[in-house]
Structure formats: structure tokens, C-alpha cells
Amino acid sequence: MKIGIVFGLLSAGLFGASTPFAKLLLGTIDPWMMAGLLHLGAGAGLAVIQLSRAHSACQRRKRRCGAPTCHGSRW
């Protein structure tokens, strides 16, 4: 299965799971704040994925060329 399909299904599932929790909080939180929190969570999740992908790519380069560091990267 293509990775894009997996990510699409995963994002749809997470969006569906967040809706009941958002409805519970809407009574106490302003809708604009709720939207901001949902976008902040999405950004944090994407940041974690991006950092893990960069780290694994660096590890592959280190194994391939045998360098002790990863070409100036912090990993």
C-alpha cells in the first residue's frame, strides 16, 4: 500500500477522533482558541514526523559513508 494512502487514512481517523473531544471543550473554550489548539497539535505532529525522517535519513548516510557525524547536521 502506498504511504500516502496510509497517511491519509491515519489523518482522517485522527480528525474523527478529535471531534468528540473538541465538542466537549467548546462549552468552556472560545471557538477561535479551539481552532488554534487543533492547528497547533497538527503542527507539532508534523514536526515530530519531519524530525524523525531527517534523523533516519542521517543515520542511513552515516552507515553508508561511515562518517562519524552527519555532514554538519545536529543528528
All heavy atoms as TSV, in Angstrom:
chain	resi	resn	atom	element	x	y	z
A	1	MET	N	N	0.849	-1.177	0.000
A	1	MET	CA	C	0.000	0.000	0.000
A	1	MET	C	C	0.894	1.240	0.000
A	1	MET	O	O	1.902	1.301	0.685
A	1	MET	CB	C	-0.902	-0.014	1.232
A	1	MET	CG	C	-1.984	1.014	1.140
A	1	MET	SD	S	-3.109	1.145	2.540
A	1	MET	CE	C	-3.617	-0.481	2.847
A	2	LYS	N	N	0.513	2.233	-0.736
A	2	LYS	CA	C	1.286	3.471	-0.802
A	2	LYS	C	C	1.237	4.204	0.532
A	2	LYS	O	O	0.236	4.215	1.223
A	2	LYS	CB	C	0.723	4.385	-1.893
A	2	LYS	CG	C	0.730	3.764	-3.264
A	2	LYS	CD	C	1.973	4.125	-3.961
A	2	LYS	CE	C	1.902	3.557	-5.380
A	2	LYS	NZ	N	3.119	3.597	-6.029
A	3	ILE	N	N	2.326	4.856	0.888
A	3	ILE	CA	C	2.431	5.538	2.167
A	3	ILE	C	C	1.479	6.728	2.241
A	3	ILE	O	O	0.965	7.055	3.311
A	3	ILE	CB	C	3.897	5.942	2.462
A	3	ILE	CG1	C	4.070	6.367	3.920
A	3	ILE	CG2	C	4.336	7.050	1.541
A	3	ILE	CD1	C	3.992	5.240	4.878
A	4	GLY	N	N	1.194	7.369	1.108
A	4	GLY	CA	C	0.257	8.491	1.089
A	4	GLY	C	C	-1.149	8.069	1.485
A	4	GLY	O	O	-1.859	8.805	2.184
A	5	ILE	N	N	-1.541	6.883	1.055
A	5	ILE	CA	C	-2.858	6.371	1.419
A	5	ILE	C	C	-2.916	6.101	2.913
A	5	ILE	O	O	-3.903	6.424	3.586
A	5	ILE	CB	C	-3.173	5.098	0.610
A	5	ILE	CG1	C	-3.290	5.443	-0.874
A	5	ILE	CG2	C	-4.444	4.437	1.107
A	5	ILE	CD1	C	-3.381	4.241	-1.786
A	6	VAL	N	N	-1.861	5.531	3.441
A	6	VAL	CA	C	-1.808	5.246	4.877
A	6	VAL	C	C	-1.893	6.539	5.683
A	6	VAL	O	O	-2.665	6.637	6.647
A	6	VAL	CB	C	-0.519	4.468	5.232
A	6	VAL	CG1	C	-0.357	4.329	6.730
A	6	VAL	CG2	C	-0.525	3.113	4.567
A	7	PHE	N	N	-1.125	7.554	5.283
A	7	PHE	CA	C	-1.161	8.829	5.997
A	7	PHE	C	C	-2.529	9.502	5.862
A	7	PHE	O	O	-3.004	10.130	6.799
A	7	PHE	CB	C	-0.058	9.764	5.516
A	7	PHE	CG	C	1.298	9.431	6.054
A	7	PHE	CD1	C	2.426	9.655	5.291
A	7	PHE	CD2	C	1.460	8.916	7.321
A	7	PHE	CE1	C	3.682	9.360	5.778
A	7	PHE	CE2	C	2.705	8.612	7.822
A	7	PHE	CZ	C	3.817	8.845	7.054
A	8	GLY	N	N	-3.145	9.395	4.704
A	8	GLY	CA	C	-4.473	9.968	4.522
A	8	GLY	C	C	-5.503	9.317	5.421
A	8	GLY	O	O	-6.320	10.002	6.050
A	9	LEU	N	N	-5.468	8.005	5.503
A	9	LEU	CA	C	-6.399	7.297	6.387
A	9	LEU	C	C	-6.115	7.590	7.851
A	9	LEU	O	O	-7.042	7.750	8.654
A	9	LEU	CB	C	-6.331	5.788	6.116
A	9	LEU	CG	C	-6.874	5.335	4.767
A	9	LEU	CD1	C	-6.586	3.856	4.548
A	9	LEU	CD2	C	-8.365	5.611	4.680
A	10	LEU	N	N	-4.856	7.673	8.198
A	10	LEU	CA	C	-4.490	7.993	9.576
A	10	LEU	C	C	-4.952	9.396	9.959
A	10	LEU	O	O	-5.504	9.604	11.039
A	10	LEU	CB	C	-2.977	7.866	9.759
A	10	LEU	CG	C	-2.439	8.150	11.153
A	10	LEU	CD1	C	-2.985	7.131	12.150
A	10	LEU	CD2	C	-0.930	8.108	11.129
A	11	SER	N	N	-4.764	10.360	9.067
A	11	SER	CA	C	-5.197	11.724	9.375
A	11	SER	C	C	-6.710	11.814	9.474
A	11	SER	O	O	-7.238	12.528	10.338
A	11	SER	CB	C	-4.671	12.714	8.344
A	11	SER	OG	O	-5.251	12.466	7.079
A	12	ALA	N	N	-7.425	11.091	8.632
A	12	ALA	CA	C	-8.887	11.085	8.725
A	12	ALA	C	C	-9.343	10.465	10.043
A	12	ALA	O	O	-10.277	10.960	10.690
A	12	ALA	CB	C	-9.483	10.320	7.547
A	13	GLY	N	N	-8.687	9.406	10.461
A	13	GLY	CA	C	-9.037	8.778	11.729
A	13	GLY	C	C	-8.759	9.675	12.921
A	13	GLY	O	O	-9.569	9.776	13.846
A	14	LEU	N	N	-7.613	10.351	12.897
A	14	LEU	CA	C	-7.287	11.262	13.994
A	14	LEU	C	C	-8.234	12.462	14.028
A	14	LEU	O	O	-8.624	12.931	15.095
A	14	LEU	CB	C	-5.838	11.732	13.883
A	14	LEU	CG	C	-4.793	10.665	14.178
A	14	LEU	CD1	C	-3.403	11.198	13.863
A	14	LEU	CD2	C	-4.881	10.206	15.611
A	15	PHE	N	N	-8.611	12.954	12.854
A	15	PHE	CA	C	-9.563	14.057	12.809
A	15	PHE	C	C	-10.908	13.616	13.382
A	15	PHE	O	O	-11.527	14.339	14.163
A	15	PHE	CB	C	-9.740	14.545	11.372
A	15	PHE	CG	C	-10.756	15.650	11.252
A	15	PHE	CD1	C	-10.426	16.937	11.623
A	15	PHE	CD2	C	-12.021	15.394	10.778
A	15	PHE	CE1	C	-11.343	17.955	11.521
A	15	PHE	CE2	C	-12.957	16.399	10.678
A	15	PHE	CZ	C	-12.615	17.694	11.043
A	16	GLY	N	N	-11.348	12.438	13.015
A	16	GLY	CA	C	-12.607	11.930	13.540
A	16	GLY	C	C	-12.549	11.693	15.040
A	16	GLY	O	O	-13.531	11.895	15.747
A	17	ALA	N	N	-11.406	11.280	15.534
A	17	ALA	CA	C	-11.263	11.047	16.979
A	17	ALA	C	C	-11.211	12.359	17.755
A	17	ALA	O	O	-11.631	12.414	18.908
A	17	ALA	CB	C	-10.006	10.231	17.248
A	18	SER	N	N	-10.722	13.415	17.143
A	18	SER	CA	C	-10.612	14.691	17.860
A	18	SER	C	C	-11.941	15.426	17.948
A	18	SER	O	O	-12.122	16.270	18.827
A	18	SER	CB	C	-9.580	15.592	17.180
A	18	SER	OG	O	-10.066	16.037	15.922
A	19	THR	N	N	-12.887	15.117	17.082
A	19	THR	CA	C	-14.155	15.839	17.064
A	19	THR	C	C	-14.947	15.707	18.361
A	19	THR	O	O	-15.412	16.731	18.892
A	19	THR	CB	C	-14.993	15.393	15.849
A	19	THR	OG1	O	-14.222	15.588	14.665
A	19	THR	CG2	C	-16.274	16.184	15.745
A	20	PRO	N	N	-15.119	14.516	18.930
A	20	PRO	CA	C	-15.865	14.449	20.197
A	20	PRO	C	C	-15.188	15.212	21.336
A	20	PRO	O	O	-15.869	15.848	22.148
A	20	PRO	CB	C	-15.908	12.954	20.518
A	20	PRO	CG	C	-15.673	12.265	19.236
A	20	PRO	CD	C	-14.820	13.179	18.422
A	21	PHE	N	N	-13.873	15.186	21.373
A	21	PHE	CA	C	-13.159	15.928	22.411
A	21	PHE	C	C	-13.304	17.433	22.202
A	21	PHE	O	O	-13.423	18.193	23.159
A	21	PHE	CB	C	-11.686	15.528	22.449
A	21	PHE	CG	C	-11.477	14.103	22.836
A	21	PHE	CD1	C	-10.944	13.196	21.938
A	21	PHE	CD2	C	-11.840	13.645	24.087
A	21	PHE	CE1	C	-10.757	11.874	22.281
A	21	PHE	CE2	C	-11.654	12.324	24.448
A	21	PHE	CZ	C	-11.121	11.435	23.542
A	22	ALA	N	N	-13.298	17.857	20.955
A	22	ALA	CA	C	-13.473	19.277	20.666
A	22	ALA	C	C	-14.864	19.743	21.082
A	22	ALA	O	O	-15.024	20.855	21.609
A	22	ALA	CB	C	-13.246	19.537	19.179
A	23	LYS	N	N	-15.870	18.916	20.873
A	23	LYS	CA	C	-17.226	19.289	21.277
A	23	LYS	C	C	-17.336	19.416	22.795
A	23	LYS	O	O	-18.043	20.284	23.293
A	23	LYS	CB	C	-18.237	18.258	20.771
A	23	LYS	CG	C	-18.564	18.424	19.317
A	23	LYS	CD	C	-19.718	17.526	18.928
A	23	LYS	CE	C	-20.143	17.826	17.519
A	23	LYS	NZ	N	-21.366	17.130	17.178
A	24	LEU	N	N	-16.634	18.572	23.520
A	24	LEU	CA	C	-16.652	18.681	24.976
A	24	LEU	C	C	-16.020	19.990	25.450
A	24	LEU	O	O	-16.493	20.618	26.400
A	24	LEU	CB	C	-15.903	17.510	25.611
A	24	LEU	CG	C	-16.570	16.139	25.528
A	24	LEU	CD1	C	-15.623	15.068	26.071
A	24	LEU	CD2	C	-17.868	16.143	26.305
A	25	LEU	N	N	-14.956	20.403	24.797
A	25	LEU	CA	C	-14.250	21.610	25.213
A	25	LEU	C	C	-14.899	22.896	24.717
A	25	LEU	O	O	-14.639	23.965	25.254
A	25	LEU	CB	C	-12.803	21.558	24.724
A	25	LEU	CG	C	-11.907	20.520	25.391
A	25	LEU	CD1	C	-10.554	20.497	24.706
A	25	LEU	CD2	C	-11.748	20.833	26.858
A	26	LEU	N	N	-15.745	22.811	23.693
A	26	LEU	CA	C	-16.314	24.029	23.125
A	26	LEU	C	C	-17.186	24.785	24.112
A	26	LEU	O	O	-17.376	25.986	23.976
A	26	LEU	CB	C	-17.114	23.709	21.866
A	26	LEU	CG	C	-16.382	23.982	20.574
A	26	LEU	CD1	C	-17.207	23.543	19.385
A	26	LEU	CD2	C	-15.994	25.420	20.427
A	27	GLY	N	N	-17.719	24.112	25.116
A	27	GLY	CA	C	-18.510	24.816	26.113
A	27	GLY	C	C	-17.677	25.731	26.987
A	27	GLY	O	O	-18.174	26.715	27.521
A	28	THR	N	N	-16.394	25.445	27.122
A	28	THR	CA	C	-15.533	26.225	28.016
A	28	THR	C	C	-14.467	27.026	27.286
A	28	THR	O	O	-13.877	27.924	27.865
A	28	THR	CB	C	-14.834	25.291	29.018
A	28	THR	OG1	O	-14.056	24.336	28.301
A	28	THR	CG2	C	-15.850	24.558	29.875
A	29	ILE	N	N	-14.211	26.714	26.032
A	29	ILE	CA	C	-13.146	27.387	25.273
A	29	ILE	C	C	-13.769	28.102	24.075
A	29	ILE	O	O	-14.676	27.589	23.426
A	29	ILE	CB	C	-12.090	26.363	24.787
A	29	ILE	CG1	C	-11.369	25.748	25.972
A	29	ILE	CG2	C	-11.086	27.015	23.865
A	29	ILE	CD1	C	-10.335	24.718	25.579
A	30	ASP	N	N	-13.254	29.288	23.791
A	30	ASP	CA	C	-13.682	30.050	22.625
A	30	ASP	C	C	-13.396	29.245	21.353
A	30	ASP	O	O	-12.357	28.569	21.265
A	30	ASP	CB	C	-12.910	31.371	22.607
A	30	ASP	CG	C	-13.328	32.265	21.477
A	30	ASP	OD1	O	-14.534	32.554	21.368
A	30	ASP	OD2	O	-12.435	32.689	20.705
A	31	PRO	N	N	-14.284	29.282	20.348
A	31	PRO	CA	C	-14.035	28.515	19.110
A	31	PRO	C	C	-12.724	28.873	18.417
A	31	PRO	O	O	-12.076	28.017	17.830
A	31	PRO	CB	C	-15.231	28.862	18.228
A	31	PRO	CG	C	-16.309	29.239	19.175
A	31	PRO	CD	C	-15.620	29.884	20.339
A	32	TRP	N	N	-12.310	30.142	18.497
A	32	TRP	CA	C	-11.042	30.532	17.881
A	32	TRP	C	C	-9.862	29.889	18.601
A	32	TRP	O	O	-8.879	29.480	17.972
A	32	TRP	CB	C	-10.889	32.057	17.878
A	32	TRP	CG	C	-11.802	32.712	16.891
A	32	TRP	CD1	C	-12.986	33.322	17.161
A	32	TRP	CD2	C	-11.616	32.787	15.483
A	32	TRP	NE1	N	-13.549	33.782	16.009
A	32	TRP	CE2	C	-12.722	33.473	14.954
A	32	TRP	CE3	C	-10.620	32.345	14.623
A	32	TRP	CZ2	C	-12.864	33.724	13.603
A	32	TRP	CZ3	C	-10.761	32.597	13.267
A	32	TRP	CH2	C	-11.865	33.274	12.767
A	33	MET	N	N	-9.968	29.787	19.908
A	33	MET	CA	C	-8.912	29.132	20.685
A	33	MET	C	C	-8.864	27.650	20.348
A	33	MET	O	O	-7.783	27.069	20.219
A	33	MET	CB	C	-9.153	29.337	22.177
A	33	MET	CG	C	-8.136	28.631	23.049
A	33	MET	SD	S	-6.489	29.270	22.879
A	33	MET	CE	C	-6.543	30.597	24.036
A	34	MET	N	N	-10.044	27.041	20.199
A	34	MET	CA	C	-10.095	25.625	19.838
A	34	MET	C	C	-9.442	25.386	18.483
A	34	MET	O	O	-8.669	24.446	18.306
A	34	MET	CB	C	-11.545	25.144	19.828
A	34	MET	CG	C	-11.712	23.710	19.384
A	34	MET	SD	S	-10.889	22.540	20.456
A	34	MET	CE	C	-11.848	22.723	21.915
A	35	ALA	N	N	-9.752	26.243	17.519
A	35	ALA	CA	C	-9.141	26.106	16.195
A	35	ALA	C	C	-7.626	26.250	16.289
A	35	ALA	O	O	-6.876	25.499	15.655
A	35	ALA	CB	C	-9.715	27.138	15.237
A	36	GLY	N	N	-7.172	27.198	17.083
A	36	GLY	CA	C	-5.730	27.383	17.259
A	36	GLY	C	C	-5.065	26.175	17.895
A	36	GLY	O	O	-3.986	25.758	17.482
A	37	LEU	N	N	-5.720	25.597	18.890
A	37	LEU	CA	C	-5.157	24.414	19.545
A	37	LEU	C	C	-5.099	23.216	18.600
A	37	LEU	O	O	-4.126	22.452	18.606
A	37	LEU	CB	C	-5.969	24.062	20.793
A	37	LEU	CG	C	-5.834	25.031	21.958
A	37	LEU	CD1	C	-6.817	24.663	23.064
A	37	LEU	CD2	C	-4.416	25.034	22.485
A	38	LEU	N	N	-6.138	23.052	17.797
A	38	LEU	CA	C	-6.130	21.944	16.833
A	38	LEU	C	C	-5.021	22.122	15.800
A	38	LEU	O	O	-4.329	21.159	15.452
A	38	LEU	CB	C	-7.491	21.822	16.150
A	38	LEU	CG	C	-8.629	21.319	17.025
A	38	LEU	CD1	C	-9.949	21.412	16.277
A	38	LEU	CD2	C	-8.378	19.904	17.482
A	39	HIS	N	N	-4.830	23.343	15.328
A	39	HIS	CA	C	-3.755	23.584	14.361
A	39	HIS	C	C	-2.382	23.446	15.015
A	39	HIS	O	O	-1.435	22.970	14.381
A	39	HIS	CB	C	-3.920	24.962	13.727
A	39	HIS	CG	C	-4.968	24.997	12.675
A	39	HIS	ND1	N	-6.282	25.254	12.955
A	39	HIS	CD2	C	-4.894	24.761	11.345
A	39	HIS	CE1	C	-6.978	25.194	11.840
A	39	HIS	NE2	N	-6.157	24.896	10.844
A	40	LEU	N	N	-2.267	23.872	16.250
A	40	LEU	CA	C	-1.003	23.712	16.965
A	40	LEU	C	C	-0.653	22.230	17.131
A	40	LEU	O	O	0.498	21.827	16.941
A	40	LEU	CB	C	-1.084	24.390	18.329
A	40	LEU	CG	C	0.179	24.384	19.175
A	40	LEU	CD1	C	1.267	25.209	18.493
A	40	LEU	CD2	C	-0.119	24.942	20.546
A	41	GLY	N	N	-1.646	21.427	17.458
A	41	GLY	CA	C	-1.425	19.985	17.573
A	41	GLY	C	C	-1.011	19.357	16.258
A	41	GLY	O	O	-0.130	18.495	16.207
A	42	ALA	N	N	-1.644	19.811	15.165
A	42	ALA	CA	C	-1.281	19.285	13.850
A	42	ALA	C	C	0.156	19.665	13.496
A	42	ALA	O	O	0.921	18.847	12.971
A	42	ALA	CB	C	-2.242	19.816	12.789
A	43	GLY	N	N	0.528	20.899	13.799
A	43	GLY	CA	C	1.900	21.335	13.524
A	43	GLY	C	C	2.924	20.575	14.349
A	43	GLY	O	O	3.995	20.220	13.861
A	44	ALA	N	N	2.592	20.325	15.598
A	44	ALA	CA	C	3.513	19.571	16.458
A	44	ALA	C	C	3.680	18.144	15.947
A	44	ALA	O	O	4.788	17.609	15.932
A	44	ALA	CB	C	3.004	19.567	17.900
A	45	GLY	N	N	2.591	17.540	15.526
A	45	GLY	CA	C	2.681	16.186	14.975
A	45	GLY	C	C	3.522	16.126	13.713
A	45	GLY	O	O	4.342	15.224	13.537
A	46	LEU	N	N	3.335	17.114	12.840
A	46	LEU	CA	C	4.146	17.150	11.618
A	46	LEU	C	C	5.615	17.417	11.918
A	46	LEU	O	O	6.495	16.895	11.241
A	46	LEU	CB	C	3.600	18.211	10.669
A	46	LEU	CG	C	2.287	17.854	9.984
A	46	LEU	CD1	C	1.765	19.043	9.192
A	46	LEU	CD2	C	2.458	16.643	9.085
A	47	ALA	N	N	5.882	18.228	12.926
A	47	ALA	CA	C	7.275	18.496	13.304
A	47	ALA	C	C	7.959	17.225	13.795
A	47	ALA	O	O	9.111	16.951	13.452
A	47	ALA	CB	C	7.337	19.578	14.381
A	48	VAL	N	N	7.240	16.437	14.581
A	48	VAL	CA	C	7.803	15.173	15.070
A	48	VAL	C	C	8.101	14.237	13.902
A	48	VAL	O	O	9.175	13.620	13.836
A	48	VAL	CB	C	6.847	14.504	16.079
A	48	VAL	CG1	C	7.245	13.073	16.362
A	48	VAL	CG2	C	6.800	15.305	17.360
A	49	ILE	N	N	7.180	14.155	12.962
A	49	ILE	CA	C	7.400	13.288	11.791
A	49	ILE	C	C	8.591	13.779	10.983
A	49	ILE	O	O	9.447	12.986	10.575
A	49	ILE	CB	C	6.130	13.223	10.926
A	49	ILE	CG1	C	5.048	12.438	11.660
A	49	ILE	CG2	C	6.419	12.603	9.567
A	49	ILE	CD1	C	3.698	12.488	11.002
A	50	GLN	N	N	8.683	15.088	10.747
A	50	GLN	CA	C	9.783	15.634	9.956
A	50	GLN	C	C	11.128	15.401	10.640
A	50	GLN	O	O	12.102	15.021	9.985
A	50	GLN	CB	C	9.565	17.131	9.717
A	50	GLN	CG	C	10.623	17.775	8.871
A	50	GLN	CD	C	10.652	17.244	7.448
A	50	GLN	OE1	O	9.645	16.802	6.913
A	50	GLN	NE2	N	11.812	17.277	6.843
A	51	LEU	N	N	11.187	15.618	11.936
A	51	LEU	CA	C	12.444	15.403	12.652
A	51	LEU	C	C	12.851	13.936	12.658
A	51	LEU	O	O	14.028	13.613	12.513
A	51	LEU	CB	C	12.338	15.921	14.077
A	51	LEU	CG	C	12.306	17.439	14.229
A	51	LEU	CD1	C	12.015	17.830	15.669
A	51	LEU	CD2	C	13.600	18.047	13.752
A	52	SER	N	N	11.884	13.038	12.797
A	52	SER	CA	C	12.228	11.617	12.786
A	52	SER	C	C	12.683	11.179	11.395
A	52	SER	O	O	13.582	10.357	11.270
A	52	SER	CB	C	11.058	10.770	13.275
A	52	SER	OG	O	9.997	10.809	12.354
A	53	ARG	N	N	12.088	11.739	10.356
A	53	ARG	CA	C	12.526	11.398	8.991
A	53	ARG	C	C	13.929	11.921	8.726
A	53	ARG	O	O	14.759	11.244	8.108
A	53	ARG	CB	C	11.548	11.955	7.974
A	53	ARG	CG	C	10.213	11.224	7.986
A	53	ARG	CD	C	9.251	11.812	7.021
A	53	ARG	NE	N	9.679	11.503	5.661
A	53	ARG	CZ	C	9.087	11.980	4.590
A	53	ARG	NH1	N	8.075	12.788	4.693
A	53	ARG	NH2	N	9.530	11.646	3.395
A	54	ALA	N	N	14.210	13.134	9.192
A	54	ALA	CA	C	15.551	13.693	8.997
A	54	ALA	C	C	16.584	12.876	9.765
A	54	ALA	O	O	17.686	12.623	9.265
A	54	ALA	CB	C	15.578	15.151	9.449
A	55	HIS	N	N	16.222	12.460	10.964
A	55	HIS	CA	C	17.144	11.660	11.770
A	55	HIS	C	C	17.425	10.311	11.107
A	55	HIS	O	O	18.573	9.875	11.036
A	55	HIS	CB	C	16.570	11.462	13.169
A	55	HIS	CG	C	17.426	10.622	14.048
A	55	HIS	ND1	N	18.649	11.049	14.513
A	55	HIS	CD2	C	17.250	9.377	14.551
A	55	HIS	CE1	C	19.183	10.102	15.262
A	55	HIS	NE2	N	18.354	9.078	15.305
A	56	SER	N	N	16.403	9.657	10.606
A	56	SER	CA	C	16.618	8.346	9.982
A	56	SER	C	C	17.403	8.485	8.682
A	56	SER	O	O	18.240	7.635	8.363
A	56	SER	CB	C	15.297	7.628	9.753
A	56	SER	OG	O	14.486	8.341	8.855
A	57	ALA	N	N	17.183	9.566	7.925
A	57	ALA	CA	C	17.963	9.778	6.704
A	57	ALA	C	C	19.421	10.013	7.043
A	57	ALA	O	O	20.326	9.521	6.349
A	57	ALA	CB	C	17.401	10.962	5.920
A	58	CYS	N	N	19.678	10.740	8.110
A	58	CYS	CA	C	21.055	10.988	8.544
A	58	CYS	C	C	21.722	9.688	8.977
A	58	CYS	O	O	22.889	9.443	8.655
A	58	CYS	CB	C	21.051	11.996	9.679
A	58	CYS	SG	S	22.686	12.433	10.253
A	59	GLN	N	N	21.008	8.868	9.692
A	59	GLN	CA	C	21.555	7.583	10.126
A	59	GLN	C	C	21.892	6.700	8.926
A	59	GLN	O	O	22.911	6.014	8.925
A	59	GLN	CB	C	20.572	6.866	11.048
A	59	GLN	CG	C	20.352	7.563	12.368
A	59	GLN	CD	C	21.628	7.682	13.160
A	59	GLN	OE1	O	22.441	6.780	13.207
A	59	GLN	NE2	N	21.810	8.831	13.776
A	60	ARG	N	N	21.056	6.732	7.894
A	60	ARG	CA	C	21.359	5.952	6.687
A	60	ARG	C	C	22.622	6.467	6.013
A	60	ARG	O	O	23.451	5.695	5.553
A	60	ARG	CB	C	20.176	5.999	5.711
A	60	ARG	CG	C	19.029	5.115	6.105
A	60	ARG	CD	C	18.018	4.973	4.984
A	60	ARG	NE	N	17.475	6.247	4.543
A	60	ARG	CZ	C	16.402	6.841	5.057
A	60	ARG	NH1	N	15.766	6.279	6.064
A	60	ARG	NH2	N	15.969	7.975	4.580
A	61	ARG	N	N	22.786	7.814	5.949
A	61	ARG	CA	C	24.007	8.378	5.353
A	61	ARG	C	C	25.233	7.992	6.158
A	61	ARG	O	O	26.282	7.685	5.596
A	61	ARG	CB	C	23.896	9.899	5.274
A	61	ARG	CG	C	23.113	10.396	4.105
A	61	ARG	CD	C	23.335	11.881	3.874
A	61	ARG	NE	N	23.012	12.698	5.025
A	61	ARG	CZ	C	21.829	13.256	5.261
A	61	ARG	NH1	N	20.843	13.064	4.414
A	61	ARG	NH2	N	21.644	14.001	6.332
A	62	LYS	N	N	25.126	8.002	7.478
A	62	LYS	CA	C	26.272	7.636	8.318
A	62	LYS	C	C	26.663	6.183	8.096
A	62	LYS	O	O	27.846	5.856	8.032
A	62	LYS	CB	C	25.942	7.878	9.787
A	62	LYS	CG	C	26.038	9.325	10.192
A	62	LYS	CD	C	25.521	9.616	11.579
A	62	LYS	CE	C	26.171	8.832	12.652
A	62	LYS	NZ	N	25.710	9.239	14.001
A	63	ARG	N	N	25.687	5.305	7.975
A	63	ARG	CA	C	26.008	3.894	7.731
A	63	ARG	C	C	26.624	3.697	6.355
A	63	ARG	O	O	27.515	2.889	6.165
A	63	ARG	CB	C	24.736	3.050	7.850
A	63	ARG	CG	C	24.351	2.721	9.262
A	63	ARG	CD	C	23.318	1.630	9.302
A	63	ARG	NE	N	22.105	1.982	8.579
A	63	ARG	CZ	C	21.044	2.576	9.124
A	63	ARG	NH1	N	21.049	2.891	10.398
A	63	ARG	NH2	N	19.986	2.840	8.396
A	64	ARG	N	N	26.145	4.458	5.384
A	64	ARG	CA	C	26.623	4.286	4.021
A	64	ARG	C	C	28.050	4.797	3.854
A	64	ARG	O	O	28.881	4.144	3.241
A	64	ARG	CB	C	25.678	5.000	3.057
A	64	ARG	CG	C	26.005	4.765	1.608
A	64	ARG	CD	C	25.018	5.433	0.681
A	64	ARG	NE	N	24.686	6.745	1.222
A	64	ARG	CZ	C	23.535	7.363	1.020
A	64	ARG	NH1	N	22.609	6.822	0.296
A	64	ARG	NH2	N	23.302	8.551	1.545
A	65	CYS	N	N	28.361	5.990	4.401
A	65	CYS	CA	C	29.687	6.551	4.159
A	65	CYS	C	C	30.631	6.366	5.333
A	65	CYS	O	O	31.817	6.680	5.222
A	65	CYS	CB	C	29.580	8.033	3.796
A	65	CYS	SG	S	29.029	9.094	5.119
A	66	GLY	N	N	30.134	5.913	6.468
A	66	GLY	CA	C	30.993	5.659	7.609
A	66	GLY	C	C	31.462	6.905	8.326
A	66	GLY	O	O	32.423	6.853	9.095
A	67	ALA	N	N	30.813	8.032	8.080
A	67	ALA	CA	C	31.216	9.286	8.724
A	67	ALA	C	C	30.819	9.289	10.192
A	67	ALA	O	O	29.751	8.810	10.538
A	67	ALA	CB	C	30.584	10.462	7.999
A	68	PRO	N	N	31.658	9.863	11.061
A	68	PRO	CA	C	31.282	9.926	12.481
A	68	PRO	C	C	30.171	10.944	12.742
A	68	PRO	O	O	29.430	10.829	13.693
A	68	PRO	CB	C	32.573	10.364	13.167
A	68	PRO	CG	C	33.376	11.013	12.110
A	68	PRO	CD	C	32.991	10.362	10.817
A	69	THR	N	N	30.067	11.981	11.891
A	69	THR	CA	C	28.985	12.945	12.012
A	69	THR	C	C	28.179	12.923	10.736
A	69	THR	O	O	28.564	12.316	9.750
A	69	THR	CB	C	29.513	14.375	12.252
A	69	THR	OG1	O	30.305	14.740	11.131
A	69	THR	CG2	C	30.339	14.435	13.526
A	70	CYS	N	N	27.092	13.641	10.777
A	70	CYS	CA	C	26.184	13.573	9.649
A	70	CYS	C	C	26.238	14.848	8.811
A	70	CYS	O	O	25.267	15.595	8.737
A	70	CYS	CB	C	24.768	13.326	10.172
A	70	CYS	SG	S	23.679	12.727	8.898
A	71	HIS	N	N	27.363	15.126	8.227
A	71	HIS	CA	C	27.540	16.217	7.273
A	71	HIS	C	C	27.068	17.553	7.835
A	71	HIS	O	O	26.304	18.265	7.221
A	71	HIS	CB	C	26.827	15.928	5.956
A	71	HIS	CG	C	27.194	14.595	5.379
A	71	HIS	ND1	N	28.421	14.381	4.821
A	71	HIS	CD2	C	26.527	13.421	5.316
A	71	HIS	CE1	C	28.469	13.116	4.405
A	71	HIS	NE2	N	27.340	12.527	4.692
A	72	GLY	N	N	27.467	17.871	9.036
A	72	GLY	CA	C	27.130	19.144	9.638
A	72	GLY	C	C	25.776	19.173	10.303
A	72	GLY	O	O	25.395	20.174	10.882
A	73	SER	N	N	25.048	18.106	10.263
A	73	SER	CA	C	23.748	18.085	10.901
A	73	SER	C	C	23.900	17.884	12.392
A	73	SER	O	O	24.919	17.397	12.868
A	73	SER	CB	C	22.905	16.948	10.316
A	73	SER	OG	O	21.702	16.810	11.015
A	74	ARG	N	N	22.890	18.258	13.155
A	74	ARG	CA	C	22.963	18.078	14.596
A	74	ARG	C	C	22.660	16.661	15.008
A	74	ARG	O	O	22.730	16.327	16.175
A	74	ARG	CB	C	22.050	19.059	15.309
A	74	ARG	CG	C	20.598	18.863	14.981
A	74	ARG	CD	C	19.799	19.997	15.607
A	74	ARG	NE	N	18.418	19.846	15.249
A	74	ARG	CZ	C	17.467	19.553	16.109
A	74	ARG	NH1	N	17.748	19.401	17.369
A	74	ARG	NH2	N	16.230	19.433	15.714
A	75	TRP	N	N	22.269	15.788	14.112
A	75	TRP	CA	C	21.994	14.400	14.455
A	75	TRP	C	C	23.285	13.650	14.364
A	75	TRP	O	O	23.566	12.625	14.362
A	75	TRP	CB	C	20.937	13.797	13.530
A	75	TRP	CG	C	19.643	14.481	13.640
A	75	TRP	CD1	C	19.091	15.322	12.737
A	75	TRP	CD2	C	18.717	14.431	14.719
A	75	TRP	NE1	N	17.899	15.784	13.174
A	75	TRP	CE2	C	17.647	15.251	14.390
A	75	TRP	CE3	C	18.702	13.791	15.926
A	75	TRP	CZ2	C	16.570	15.424	15.222
A	75	TRP	CZ3	C	17.619	13.970	16.761
A	75	TRP	CH2	C	16.571	14.779	16.399
